[in-house]
Amino acid sequence: MSWERERKEMGKNVRFGIIGCGLMGREFASAAARWQHFTEEIPQPQLIAVCDVNPSGRKWFTNHVPTVQYEYDDYRELLKNPEVEAVYCAVPHHLHEEIYVAVIESGKHLMGEKPFGIDQAANDHILEALQEHPEVFARCASEFPYFPAMQVMLSWIREEKFGRILEIKAGFNHSSDMDTKKPINWKRQACYNGAYGCIGDLGIHTQHVPFRMGFLPRNVYASLRKYINQRPDGKGGTAACDTWDNAVLFCEAVDKRGETVPMTLETKRMSPGDTNNWYFEIYGMEASAKFTSSKPDIFTFTQSWGKEQAWADIHIGYKPMLPTITGPIFEFGFTDAILQMWGAYMKELDGRQVSFGCFTPEETALSHRLSTAALRSYEERKAMDL
């Protein structure tokens, strides 16, 4: 039975479990608690079960989410619970393959985190499981395209307002690792994060818009950098920091017209001044536009006046893809983008169309091909075809 048929048997609510009770799990629970903000009927995620090996992680949910009825320290026990219909899994990358496949084989729907497998082989296994279980609906989390200013950008791309595309740039940059005394965490250790380093942790954020809009990379030349080799381990000693800190991928993409478009994708954990900066820029013969999460309300654009162009800013306000009770004159933020992403997931799970859906398993496969080619490119110091 396909997931489209199964969703007809669901009620107004979909009962969820969370595996991995960290920051993003708490963001999901908070979004589910705000569901009344939507002005249209969208099936609501009802969080009934949580799983984490850390009791303190589970405690936040049992203390703050009244719908939680079950807590586990073994994800297998959660998957045995027949009341759980869908799972949000937010665990370190080295656990993706094992747990995502188990979720899929249990017949429960899945929202996974990036990069949907620690490497290409793990991603292949996850997608094979999905092919064997067509009743399961699965997506990968990516929230930044749901800012209203980016939705304007997407509309302009669909309407071909830019004319012939000259170049695309996208990135996701942090500055917190500039603090060399910052204790190490799993994202800075290859055994947990994977060989992709910052590409695996941040790359899908940069790829969601270009992939969905049809700008598909056909080759890549990668510049990868490691700056900090050791960090405090939080126990009075030090630990090896062996992942890539910064990555810039220079790609040639092919657009829907068959034209070749230069595309730069950068992911940086050491980017001075960037607390948490996601951006997308597109340059064309007829118009160009920019968005950055550091100025979340502003859509920046220019139109060509022949030999001269002028940049202009529009304050978009609160005008999201899925309408809410919030007035359009107010500001939109990160937690609102999380709510919009989950609204999109739930509408797609319900078999309904959205103008911009969540990152698909098939798109994660392209992401892994790109990341794997990027590693080879850096090793061999040449551009690699995907």
Summary of the structure (lengths in Angstrom):
residues: 386
radius of gyration: 20.9
end to end distance: 33.8
largest distance: 65.4
contacts: 1307
relative contact order: 0.16
helix: 35%
strand: 28%
